[in-house]
Every structure is written in C-alpha cells, then in structure tokens.
Amino acid sequence: MARVNDWLKGLKRVTSQRFIPEIDGLRFVAIMPVLFMHLGTGFLDYSKDYSSKVINQENPLRRILVEGDLGVLIFFAISGFILALPFAKQHLHQGKDVQLGKYFMRRLTRLEPPYLITLTGFFLVHLIILHQETFVQLLPHYAASFVYIHNLIYGTWTPINPVAWSLEIEVQFYILVPLITRIFLLNKPVRRSILLIAILFAPYIQEVLPLRQWHLQMSIISHYQYFLTGFLMADIFLTEKNETHGFWNILGLAILPVMWWIKMQDGWGYDLLIPLSILLLFISVFRATWWRTIFQNPWITTIGGMCYITYLIHYPLIHLIMRFSSKWAMGNNWTLDFLIQTLIWTPVILIICAIAFRFLEKPFMYPDWPSQFIAWVKGKKAQREVVK
C-alpha cells in the first residue's frame, strides 16, 4: 500500500493555486465518459461483426455512451472556473494582481509542450506507420492544428488527432478571459444577473446567429455559456459559504443521470438545461458530503489530475488498440463484447496515460521549467522554484 501511495504521489498534479480536490474529481467525471464513448466508437469502427448505424440506434448502452461528449462541456465549465479564480480573487478580495504577461506565458509553457509533442508524434505515426496520407497532404493540417485554427480553416476535425477541436475553443477562451473577468468589478447582483442572462439566452442567441458552418459551431460563440457557468461557480465559491447539507447529497446523487437524460433529448432546451445542470453539479460537489468523500480518494484525484494528457492521447491510442482487439470479439452481443473490451483496455490505457503524464506533462507544470531547461543546456544547475 505504501508503494502504491508513493506512486500516486508521483502522479500528483503541480499547481500554482490552492489544490481543490473537488475540481480534480470533476475532471475525473468529465474524462471518463469521453474515454468510454471513444472506446465504443473505436470498437465499432474496426469491428466486422456489428453495424455502427444499427448499434447507435438500437443499443441502449451505446446510446448512453454516445452522449459522453457531455464530458467536454464539463471541461469547458472547469476551465471557466479555474481561470476565473485568480481574477475574481483580485477584484473581490483584493488578492494578488494577475499579471497578464505571466498569465499568457503560463498558458503557453504549461499547455503547449504536451500538445505540440503529441501532435507531432501522431503526425509522424500517420506518415511512417499508417500511410493514409502523404506528407504534402497532411502537412497543412499539421500546421493549422499547430496554431489552433484547423476548425476555422478546414471546417472539420483534424485527421491527426480529432479531439483537438475542443482545444481550439479553449484557446479562444483563454484569450478572452482577461476581458470577461472584468465582470468581477461589478457588484454581486449585477454581475450574477449578467452571467445568468448570458447563459440563459445563449440558445436563443446561437439560434438567431448564422452558426450552421462548422468553424462557427466549433467555436467559443457556440459554447460560451459553459465557460460562463464556470465563472458563475467561481463567484459562488469565493463569496458564499460552501456548507454541506442533506439536500445537496440528494441532488448530487440525481444530477448526473438527469444530465445524461437531458443530453439524450433532442430539442432547443438542451443548450439551456445542460449549463444549469452543470452549475448544480458544481455546487453539489462542494456541498454534498458524499461527493467530497469520493473526490478525496487519491485514485479519483490522480486520474482526474492527469486528464489533459489523457484527453490528448486516448483517441489515437484507442484506435491503435481496436485495430487488433476488435478481431477477438465474440460477435453475437455488442454490449457484452464492449464491456469485456472496456474491462481489459481501460486500465491499460490509464497506465499508458499515467506514464505519459509523468514524462510528457508533469515536467511542464512547473512554472520555472523554461529557466531550468536553459540552465541544463548551459550545464548549470538552477534552484527549483517552489510551487505553492
């Protein structure tokens, strides 16, 4: 047990803010549905025994799994919450001033290296192993993805790593954060009213605007309400007492299946109800004792804490695995075959992601890694900056 705990400590996320286990718990809730959704997709893509069209329409489990992209919307809200916190503390509690240069540099040095390393790696895999596209065909997609404008230029997922579509939206949000967070200069009733109105009217605004084209559908314009949900939660987190109550235990137990049910319904109300459901999920996570207990589990916080690298590599990894593993299925019961594949490959994928986290992501979590790297190149030893 001691060795396991030491191993988990080695996978602990490095953060310059106060560690909030509930947020890593929410990250776990967000990444696992995405992982299971793509496991099902990968299995269907390479299976010769099942029709994707039939399974997607008729299998109840698959219909639930397909809605796993709800996890991406939760990620958007988490980003809104995390990035709003330092600005909100500055404006609401006279906290430390956020220096915009450091803010943008932190985004650049923390998130870019893992993204560019994995993007380049998958680019080379396509060229050297898969041979599906030539260098000339794939290079423009690589270049567009490199600077987060593939959605804008091509109006479709990048063939190198399709899940990168959401990262382009995140980058658009990062750029706007310093401007949007000026809302915390307003008094509580005004700023909360503005946030709520912006969230509630988002479906109407997005319906009126001509957002049918992909580059607009896959942009901050079509998803801003989820980020603002995180802003509203940051406001509540910093200004209200997060006291536990039995009501939140009941709501916390019900909210996730309700969210999935809403996601499975077609209609205009989806974009209205999902942000509100995510807000209730956030509040219940901080105020429900059973959520807090679950999210203090080191396995949950560890998996949640390495969600970024998991998101970056899980999709290509699943498709690589399913090229071979799908051939071993029994072929007469999709649900049973999928569950067997999931039980076998989920631990394997998480272990590979943990190794990738340790070597491809965690080193870039330290704010001073660029100076450490320069010192290493020069053959010198720099003192490590303490991350509080």
C-alpha positions as CSV (number, residue, x, y, z in Angstrom):
1,M,0.0,0.0,0.0
2,A,2.8,2.4,0.8
3,R,4.4,1.8,-2.6
4,V,1.0,2.5,-4.3
5,N,0.6,5.7,-2.3
6,D,4.2,6.8,-3.3
7,W,3.4,6.0,-7.0
8,L,0.2,8.1,-6.8
9,K,2.1,11.0,-5.2
10,G,4.5,10.9,-8.2
11,L,1.5,11.4,-10.4
12,K,0.1,14.4,-8.3
13,R,-0.6,17.4,-10.4
14,V,1.6,20.5,-9.8
15,T,-0.4,23.7,-9.4
16,S,0.3,27.3,-8.5
17,Q,-3.1,27.6,-6.9
18,R,-4.5,26.0,-3.8
19,F,-5.3,22.4,-4.5
20,I,-9.0,21.8,-4.7
21,P,-9.7,18.0,-4.8
22,E,-13.3,18.5,-5.9
23,I,-12.0,20.0,-9.2
24,D,-9.9,17.0,-9.9
25,G,-12.9,14.9,-9.0
26,L,-14.9,16.8,-11.6
27,R,-12.1,16.3,-14.1
28,F,-12.5,12.6,-13.5
29,V,-16.3,12.8,-14.1
30,A,-15.5,14.7,-17.3
31,I,-12.7,12.5,-18.8
32,M,-14.2,9.0,-18.1
33,P,-17.4,9.4,-20.3
34,V,-15.2,10.7,-23.1
35,L,-12.9,7.7,-22.8
36,F,-15.8,5.2,-22.7
37,M,-17.5,7.0,-25.6
38,H,-14.4,6.7,-27.8
39,L,-13.8,3.1,-26.7
40,G,-17.2,2.3,-28.1
41,T,-16.6,4.3,-31.2
42,G,-13.2,2.6,-31.8
43,F,-14.6,-0.8,-31.3
44,L,-17.4,-0.2,-33.8
45,D,-15.1,1.4,-36.3
46,Y,-13.0,-1.7,-36.6
47,S,-15.5,-4.5,-35.8
48,K,-16.6,-6.6,-38.7
49,D,-19.4,-8.1,-36.7
50,Y,-21.5,-5.1,-35.9
51,S,-23.1,-2.2,-37.9
52,S,-22.4,1.2,-36.4
53,K,-25.7,2.5,-37.7
54,V,-27.7,-0.3,-36.1
55,I,-25.9,-0.3,-32.8
56,N,-26.0,3.5,-32.4
57,Q,-29.8,3.4,-33.0
58,E,-30.9,0.3,-31.1
59,N,-28.4,-0.5,-28.3
60,P,-29.3,1.3,-25.1
61,L,-25.8,1.3,-23.7
62,R,-24.4,2.7,-26.9
63,R,-27.0,5.5,-26.9
64,I,-25.8,6.4,-23.4
65,L,-22.2,6.2,-24.3
66,V,-22.6,8.5,-27.4
67,E,-23.5,11.3,-25.0
68,G,-20.1,11.1,-23.4
69,D,-19.1,14.3,-25.1
70,L,-21.0,15.9,-22.2
71,G,-17.6,15.5,-20.5
72,V,-16.2,18.1,-22.9
73,L,-18.8,20.6,-21.8
74,I,-17.9,19.9,-18.2
75,F,-14.3,20.5,-19.1
76,F,-15.3,23.9,-20.5
77,A,-17.0,24.8,-17.3
78,I,-14.0,23.7,-15.3
79,S,-11.8,25.9,-17.4
80,G,-14.1,28.8,-16.7
81,F,-13.9,28.1,-13.0
82,I,-10.2,27.7,-12.8
83,L,-9.2,30.7,-14.9
84,A,-11.7,33.0,-13.3
85,L,-10.5,32.3,-9.7
86,P,-7.3,34.4,-9.7
87,F,-9.0,37.3,-11.4
88,A,-12.1,37.0,-9.1
89,K,-9.8,36.9,-6.0
90,Q,-8.1,40.1,-7.3
91,H,-11.3,42.0,-7.8
92,L,-13.4,40.6,-5.0
93,H,-10.9,40.0,-2.2
94,Q,-8.1,42.4,-3.0
95,G,-6.0,39.4,-3.9
96,K,-2.7,39.3,-5.7
97,D,-2.8,41.2,-9.0
98,V,-2.9,38.9,-12.1
99,Q,-0.1,40.0,-14.4
100,L,-1.3,39.4,-17.9
101,G,2.1,38.6,-19.3
102,K,2.6,35.8,-16.7
103,Y,-1.0,34.6,-17.3
104,F,-0.4,34.1,-21.0
105,M,3.1,32.8,-20.5
106,R,1.7,30.2,-18.0
107,R,-0.9,29.0,-20.6
108,L,1.9,28.8,-23.2
109,T,4.5,27.0,-21.1
110,R,2.0,24.7,-19.3
111,L,-0.3,23.6,-22.1
112,E,1.7,24.0,-25.4
113,P,4.5,21.5,-24.9
114,P,2.3,18.4,-24.3
115,Y,0.0,19.4,-27.1
116,L,2.8,20.0,-29.6
117,I,4.7,16.9,-28.6
118,T,1.7,14.6,-29.0
119,L,0.5,16.4,-32.2
120,T,4.0,15.9,-33.8
121,G,4.1,12.3,-32.6
122,F,0.8,11.5,-34.1
123,F,1.7,13.4,-37.3
124,L,4.8,11.1,-37.7
125,V,2.7,8.0,-36.9
126,H,0.3,8.9,-39.7
127,L,3.2,9.3,-42.1
128,I,5.5,6.5,-41.1
129,I,3.1,3.8,-39.9
130,L,-0.4,4.3,-41.2
131,H,0.5,5.7,-44.6
132,Q,-3.1,7.0,-45.1
133,E,-1.9,10.4,-46.3
134,T,1.2,11.8,-47.9
135,F,3.4,14.4,-46.3
136,V,2.2,17.0,-48.7
137,Q,-1.5,16.2,-47.9
138,L,-1.0,16.1,-44.1
139,L,1.4,19.0,-43.5
140,P,-1.3,21.8,-43.9
141,H,-3.5,20.0,-41.4
142,Y,-0.5,19.8,-39.0
143,A,0.3,23.4,-39.5
144,A,-3.3,24.5,-38.9
145,S,-3.6,22.4,-35.8
146,F,-0.2,23.6,-34.5
147,V,-1.6,27.1,-34.2
148,Y,-5.2,26.1,-33.2
149,I,-7.0,27.2,-36.4
150,H,-7.9,23.9,-38.0
151,N,-11.6,24.3,-37.2
152,L,-11.5,27.8,-38.8
153,I,-9.7,26.8,-42.0
154,Y,-10.9,23.3,-42.8
155,G,-14.3,23.2,-41.1
156,T,-13.8,19.7,-39.8
157,W,-11.8,17.6,-37.3
158,T,-8.1,17.4,-37.8
159,P,-7.2,13.9,-39.2
160,I,-4.1,13.9,-36.9
161,N,-6.0,14.0,-33.6
162,P,-9.7,14.7,-34.0
163,V,-10.3,15.5,-30.3
164,A,-8.2,18.7,-30.7
165,W,-11.3,20.5,-31.9
166,S,-12.2,21.4,-28.3
167,L,-8.7,22.6,-27.5
168,E,-9.1,25.3,-30.2
169,I,-12.2,26.5,-28.4
170,E,-10.3,26.5,-25.1
171,V,-7.6,28.7,-26.7
172,Q,-10.2,31.2,-27.9
173,F,-11.5,31.3,-24.4
174,Y,-8.0,31.8,-22.8
175,I,-7.5,34.9,-25.0
176,L,-10.9,36.4,-23.9
177,V,-10.5,35.6,-20.1
178,P,-8.8,38.9,-19.1
179,L,-11.6,40.9,-20.7
180,I,-14.5,38.8,-19.5
181,T,-13.2,38.7,-15.9
182,R,-13.7,42.5,-15.7
183,I,-17.2,41.5,-14.8
184,F,-16.0,40.8,-11.2
185,L,-15.5,44.6,-10.8
186,L,-19.3,44.9,-10.7
187,N,-21.3,44.3,-7.5
188,K,-22.8,40.9,-6.8
189,P,-26.4,41.3,-8.0
190,V,-25.3,43.0,-11.3
191,R,-22.5,40.6,-12.2
192,R,-24.6,37.5,-11.4
193,S,-27.6,38.8,-13.3
194,I,-25.4,39.5,-16.3
195,L,-23.8,36.0,-16.2
196,L,-27.2,34.3,-15.7
197,I,-28.8,36.3,-18.6
198,A,-25.9,35.5,-20.9
199,I,-26.1,31.8,-20.0
200,L,-29.9,31.6,-20.3
201,F,-30.1,33.5,-23.5
202,A,-27.2,31.6,-25.2
203,P,-29.5,29.1,-27.0
204,Y,-31.6,32.0,-28.4
205,I,-28.5,34.0,-29.5
206,Q,-27.0,30.9,-31.1
207,E,-30.2,30.1,-32.8
208,V,-30.6,33.6,-34.3
209,L,-27.0,33.9,-35.4
210,P,-25.9,32.0,-38.6
211,L,-23.8,29.4,-36.9
212,R,-24.5,26.5,-39.2
213,Q,-21.0,26.3,-40.6
214,W,-18.5,24.1,-38.7
215,H,-16.0,26.8,-37.9
216,L,-18.8,28.7,-36.1
217,Q,-20.4,25.6,-34.5
218,M,-16.9,24.6,-33.2
219,S,-16.0,28.0,-31.7
220,I,-16.4,29.9,-28.5
221,I,-19.5,31.6,-29.9
222,S,-21.4,28.3,-29.8
223,H,-20.1,27.2,-26.4
224,Y,-19.5,30.3,-24.3
225,Q,-22.4,29.5,-21.9
226,Y,-20.4,26.6,-20.4
227,F,-17.4,28.7,-19.7
228,L,-19.6,31.4,-18.1
229,T,-21.1,28.6,-16.0
230,G,-17.6,28.1,-14.5
231,F,-17.4,31.9,-14.0
232,L,-20.6,31.9,-12.0
233,M,-19.4,28.9,-9.9
234,A,-16.2,30.7,-9.2
235,D,-18.2,33.7,-7.9
236,I,-20.3,31.4,-5.7
237,F,-17.3,29.5,-4.5
238,L,-15.5,32.7,-3.4
239,T,-18.4,34.6,-1.9
240,E,-20.7,32.0,-0.4
241,K,-20.2,29.5,2.4
242,N,-19.9,26.0,0.9
243,E,-21.7,24.4,3.8
244,T,-22.8,20.8,3.5
245,H,-26.5,20.0,3.6
246,G,-28.5,16.8,3.1
247,F,-30.3,18.4,0.2
248,W,-27.1,18.5,-1.8
249,N,-26.4,14.9,-1.1
250,I,-29.8,14.0,-2.7
251,L,-29.3,16.4,-5.6
252,G,-25.7,15.3,-6.1
253,L,-26.9,11.7,-6.5
254,A,-29.5,12.6,-9.1
255,I,-27.9,15.3,-11.2
256,L,-25.6,13.1,-13.3
257,P,-28.3,10.8,-14.6
258,V,-30.6,13.8,-15.1
259,M,-27.8,15.5,-17.2
260,W,-27.4,12.4,-19.3
261,W,-31.2,12.2,-19.9
262,I,-31.3,15.8,-20.9
263,K,-28.3,15.3,-23.2
264,M,-30.1,12.4,-24.9
265,Q,-33.2,14.5,-25.7
266,D,-33.4,16.4,-29.0
267,G,-34.6,20.0,-28.9
268,W,-33.9,23.6,-28.1
269,G,-34.0,23.1,-24.3
270,Y,-30.7,21.1,-24.3
271,D,-28.4,24.2,-24.5
272,L,-30.5,25.8,-21.8
273,L,-30.7,23.0,-19.3
274,I,-27.2,21.5,-19.6
275,P,-25.3,24.6,-18.3
276,L,-27.8,24.9,-15.4
277,S,-27.3,21.2,-14.7
278,I,-23.5,21.6,-14.7
279,L,-23.9,24.6,-12.3
280,L,-25.9,22.4,-9.9
281,L,-23.4,19.6,-10.3
282,F,-20.6,22.1,-9.3
283,I,-22.5,23.3,-6.3
284,S,-23.4,19.8,-5.1
285,V,-19.8,18.7,-5.5
286,F,-18.7,21.4,-3.0
287,R,-21.7,21.0,-0.6
288,A,-22.5,17.3,-0.7
289,T,-20.6,15.2,1.9
290,W,-20.6,12.1,-0.2
291,W,-19.2,13.9,-3.2
292,R,-16.4,15.3,-1.1
293,T,-15.6,11.9,0.3
294,I,-15.4,10.3,-3.1
295,F,-13.3,13.1,-4.6
296,Q,-10.8,12.9,-1.8
297,N,-9.9,9.4,-3.0
298,P,-6.4,9.5,-4.4
299,W,-7.2,7.3,-7.3
300,I,-10.0,9.7,-8.4
301,T,-7.9,12.8,-8.0
302,T,-4.9,11.2,-9.7
303,I,-6.9,10.2,-12.8
304,G,-8.7,13.5,-12.8
305,G,-5.4,15.4,-12.4
306,M,-3.9,13.8,-15.5
307,C,-7.0,14.4,-17.7
308,Y,-5.2,16.7,-20.1
309,I,-2.6,14.2,-21.4
310,T,-5.3,11.5,-21.2
311,Y,-7.5,13.6,-23.5
312,L,-4.6,14.3,-25.8
313,I,-3.6,10.7,-26.4
314,H,-6.6,8.5,-25.6
315,Y,-8.3,8.7,-29.0
316,P,-5.4,7.6,-31.2
317,L,-4.4,5.1,-28.6
318,I,-7.9,3.5,-28.6
319,H,-7.9,3.3,-32.4
320,L,-4.5,1.7,-32.4
321,I,-5.7,-0.9,-29.9
322,M,-9.0,-1.6,-31.6
323,R,-7.4,-2.3,-34.9
324,F,-6.3,-5.6,-33.4
325,S,-8.5,-6.1,-30.3
326,S,-11.9,-5.9,-32.2
327,K,-11.0,-9.1,-34.0
328,W,-11.1,-11.0,-30.8
329,A,-14.8,-10.2,-30.1
330,M,-17.4,-13.0,-29.9
331,G,-19.6,-11.1,-32.4
332,N,-23.1,-12.0,-31.1
333,N,-23.7,-9.5,-28.3
334,W,-22.3,-6.0,-28.7
335,T,-23.0,-4.9,-25.1
336,L,-21.1,-7.9,-23.7
337,D,-18.2,-7.5,-26.2
338,F,-17.9,-3.8,-25.4
339,L,-17.9,-4.4,-21.6
340,I,-15.2,-7.1,-22.0
341,Q,-13.1,-4.8,-24.2
342,T,-13.6,-1.9,-21.7
343,L,-12.6,-4.0,-18.7
344,I,-9.5,-5.2,-20.4
345,W,-8.3,-1.9,-22.0
346,T,-9.4,0.9,-19.6
347,P,-6.7,0.0,-17.1
348,V,-4.1,-0.4,-19.8
349,I,-5.0,3.0,-21.4
350,L,-4.9,4.7,-18.0
351,I,-1.5,3.2,-17.2
352,I,-0.1,4.4,-20.5
353,C,-1.6,7.9,-19.9
354,A,-0.1,7.9,-16.4
355,I,3.4,7.2,-17.9
356,A,2.7,10.0,-20.5
357,F,1.6,12.3,-17.7
358,R,4.8,11.7,-15.7
359,F,7.2,12.4,-18.7
360,L,5.2,14.5,-21.2
361,E,3.0,16.7,-19.0
362,K,4.2,17.0,-15.4
363,P,7.6,18.4,-16.2
364,F,5.9,21.4,-17.8
365,M,3.6,22.0,-14.8
366,Y,6.5,23.7,-13.0
367,P,6.3,27.5,-13.8
368,D,10.1,27.7,-13.9
369,W,10.8,24.8,-16.3
370,P,12.0,27.1,-19.1
371,S,14.7,28.6,-16.9
372,Q,15.5,25.1,-15.6
373,F,15.8,23.9,-19.2
374,I,18.1,26.8,-20.2
375,A,20.3,26.2,-17.2
376,W,20.5,22.5,-18.1
377,V,21.5,23.3,-21.7
378,K,24.2,25.6,-20.3
379,G,25.4,22.9,-18.0
380,K,24.4,24.7,-14.9
381,K,22.1,23.8,-12.0
382,A,19.3,26.2,-11.2
383,Q,17.4,26.2,-7.9
384,R,13.9,24.9,-8.3
385,E,11.1,27.4,-7.7
386,V,8.7,26.3,-5.0
387,V,5.1,25.9,-6.3
388,K,2.7,26.9,-3.6
